[in-house]
Amino acid sequence: MQGLFLLSIKTLAFPRGYAVGQTCVTITSNRSVGWRMLDKDGFRPNVAIVIANHRNQVFWGKRIREHSWQFPQGGINPGESPEEAMFRELQEEVGLRPEHVRILGRTRDWLRYEVPSTWIKREWRGNYRGQKQIWYLLRLVGRDSDLNLRGDARPEFDAWRWNDYWVDLDGVIEFKRDVYKRALNELERYLHHGKPHTRRERLFGPAMHSQPPDVYQLPQQTE
């Protein structure tokens, strides 16, 4: 069934282990792990994943029991590299294994966003500032049927769909909107090129890349 593509302020794109309420972000994972993973500036390392099919449409997942859609993402555990965390989150959230995808590229540096203090639980204020993310663009080389939203005991999504690469981001919560735009803009350079031949191309892509359209088209749908 087609439905309006909306991204909820309350639940949009917060990683595994974070529960978003109306007034705060509560750390629900092991506290000692959470504290160890904050960098000196108060940002928690995180990965976000954009999965593209052969038509260059990208995967959006509907958060379980919510009317909001997002990319797969999650925190980096102690001892994990960003790529290891990406593959773990990929299997946990959408059931894809490394053989189902090919890495097209990733963002060059961490992309950071700050969470407003009114969204942070009181005991974390002054320490936790937000997230720093490495974003990956993957090509699905498997089949749609390889996607499995029940690959983990605590599923993140209860539905999924393919959408055009550029869609209206006005529904993204304001303090995350810039990160989405910057990440999608940086990753788009990989979308229209073949398999990179060097490690530098794999990480950073070709020198030139296209710019996003000035107006993003919102997919229309009916109940």
C-alpha positions as a printed Julia matrix, in Angstrom:
223×3 Matrix{Float64}:
  0.0     0.0     0.0
  1.27    3.43   -0.91
  1.44    5.92    1.97
  2.61    9.47    2.5
  6.39    9.68    2.9
  6.7    11.43    6.27
  9.62   11.48    8.7
  8.49   11.86   12.3
 10.19   14.39   14.54
  9.87   12.06   17.51
 11.49    8.98   15.97
 13.47    9.96   12.89
 16.85    8.34   12.41
 17.98    7.91   15.99
 20.33    4.92   16.29
 19.8     1.63   18.05
 19.96    2.11   21.82
 18.32    5.54   21.8
 14.67    6.03   22.69
 13.29    9.37   21.58
 10.6    11.0    23.65
  8.89   14.32   23.32
 11.38   16.19   25.47
 14.55   14.13   25.78
 16.85   11.51   24.35
 17.31    8.65   26.8
 20.29    6.32   26.61
 18.78    2.85   26.99
 21.87    0.76   26.19
 24.51   -0.17   28.75
 25.6     3.09   30.35
 29.27    2.17   30.71
 29.44    1.35   26.99
 27.72    4.62   26.15
 30.13    6.69   28.2
 33.19    4.93   26.78
 32.02    5.6    23.25
 31.66    9.37   23.66
 34.64   11.19   22.17
 36.36   14.04   23.96
 33.91   16.51   22.44
 30.86   14.55   23.58
 29.87   12.92   20.27
 28.99    9.23   19.97
 30.38    7.38   16.89
 27.67    6.08   14.58
 27.2     4.7    11.06
 24.38    5.37    8.6
 23.64    3.25    5.53
 22.15    4.18    2.17
 21.3     1.12    0.06
 20.76    1.66   -3.69
 19.23   -0.79   -6.13
 20.1    -1.16   -9.83
 17.69    1.69  -10.66
 19.52    3.99   -8.21
 16.51    4.04   -5.94
 17.34    3.92   -2.24
 15.97    1.91    0.66
 13.87    3.6     3.32
 12.62    1.65    6.31
  9.47    2.39    8.3
 10.18    2.36   12.01
  8.31   -0.38   13.78
  4.86    0.71   14.96
  5.6     4.29   13.84
  4.66    6.42   10.82
  8.23    7.53   10.18
 10.87    6.41    7.67
 14.65    6.45    7.84
 17.9     4.89    6.66
 19.41    2.01    8.63
 21.9     3.24   11.2
 23.36    2.51   14.61
 26.17    3.1    17.06
 29.71    1.77   16.75
 30.58   -0.67   19.53
 33.92   -0.66   21.38
 36.62   -2.27   19.24
 34.63   -2.03   15.98
 35.73   -0.18   12.88
 33.06    1.86   11.07
 32.92   -0.74    8.3
 32.49   -3.59   10.78
 29.71   -1.67   12.52
 28.07   -0.99    9.16
 27.96   -4.67    8.21
 26.67   -5.63   11.67
 23.9    -3.02   11.55
 23.08   -4.01    7.97
 22.39   -7.6     8.99
 20.62   -6.71   12.24
 18.29   -4.12   10.73
 17.59   -5.36    7.19
 18.98   -8.91    7.1
 21.6    -8.3     4.41
 24.99   -9.99    4.55
 28.25   -8.72    2.97
 27.74  -10.89   -0.12
 24.42   -9.14   -0.81
 25.96   -5.68   -1.23
 28.94   -3.84   -2.66
 30.39   -0.73   -1.06
 30.26    2.17   -3.5
 31.74    4.72   -1.12
 31.57    6.44    2.21
 31.77    9.94    3.54
 35.31   11.28    3.78
 35.05   12.47    7.38
 32.71   12.25   10.33
 29.49   14.23    9.89
 28.32   15.65   13.19
 25.04   16.92   14.48
 24.29   18.32   17.91
 21.19   17.35   19.84
 19.49   20.33   21.53
 19.84   20.21   25.32
 16.07   20.01   25.73
 16.2    16.63   23.96
 18.94   15.19   26.2
 18.23   13.49   29.5
 19.33   15.68   32.39
 22.15   13.46   33.68
 23.78   13.44   30.22
 23.75   17.2    29.75
 27.22   18.69   29.73
 28.72   15.42   28.47
 26.67   14.13   25.54
 26.39   16.6    22.63
 25.2    14.44   19.74
 26.31   12.01   17.06
 29.22   11.82   14.66
 28.53    9.6    11.68
 30.25    7.84    8.83
 27.76    7.31    6.03
 28.05    4.42    3.55
 26.48    4.04    0.11
 25.94    0.41   -0.85
 24.8    -1.26   -4.06
 22.39   -4.14   -3.57
 23.78   -6.98   -5.7
 21.41   -9.54   -4.23
 17.64   -9.66   -4.65
 14.88   -7.74   -2.95
 13.87  -11.02   -1.33
 17.21  -11.06    0.52
 15.95   -8.17    2.65
 14.68   -9.45    5.99
 13.3    -7.05    8.57
 13.13   -9.85   11.16
 16.85  -10.58   11.17
 17.19   -9.4    14.78
 15.25  -10.14   17.95
 14.48   -6.4    18.25
 13.5    -5.3    14.74
 13.87   -1.63   13.8
 11.47   -1.64   10.82
  8.11   -3.18   10.0
  7.96   -2.1     6.32
 10.28   -0.85    3.63
 10.21    0.73    0.18
 12.41    2.02   -2.64
 12.36    5.78   -3.24
 14.17    8.17   -5.56
 17.57    9.24   -4.26
 16.44   12.83   -3.7
 13.18   13.29   -1.82
 11.76   16.11    0.24
 13.7    16.3     3.53
 11.49   18.91    5.17
 10.05   16.18    7.38
 13.46   15.43    8.89
 13.87   16.84   12.36
 15.56   20.21   12.0
 18.82   19.49   13.83
 19.43   16.4    11.63
 18.35   17.87    8.31
 21.73   19.32    7.42
 23.5    15.99    8.04
 21.09   14.2     5.71
 21.62   16.76    2.97
 25.4    16.81    3.35
 25.65   13.02    3.41
 23.41   12.47    0.39
 25.17   15.21   -1.53
 28.6    13.75   -0.82
 27.56   10.17   -1.57
 25.76   10.96   -4.82
 29.1    11.1    -6.63
 29.34    7.31   -6.34
 25.85    6.55   -7.57
 26.45    6.87  -11.31
 29.89    5.32  -11.55
 31.05    1.74  -11.86
 33.13   -0.21   -9.42
 36.06    1.92   -8.15
 39.49    0.71   -9.18
 41.52    2.11   -6.29
 41.1     2.42   -2.55
 41.06    6.21   -2.89
 38.19    6.03   -5.39
 36.37    3.6    -3.1
 36.66    6.01   -0.18
 36.41    9.39   -1.87
 35.01    8.85   -5.37
 35.89   10.76   -8.55
 36.9    14.39   -8.36
 33.67   15.77   -9.84
 30.17   15.09   -8.63
 26.71   16.39   -9.37
 24.75   18.7    -7.12
 21.3    17.88   -5.71
 18.32   19.52   -7.37
 17.1    22.77   -5.89
 13.64   21.33   -5.36
 13.23   17.87   -3.86
 10.23   15.9    -5.11
  8.08   14.3    -2.42
  6.67   10.91   -3.46
  2.87   11.08   -3.58
  0.77    8.2    -2.32
 -2.71    7.39   -1.21
 -4.04    5.27    1.58
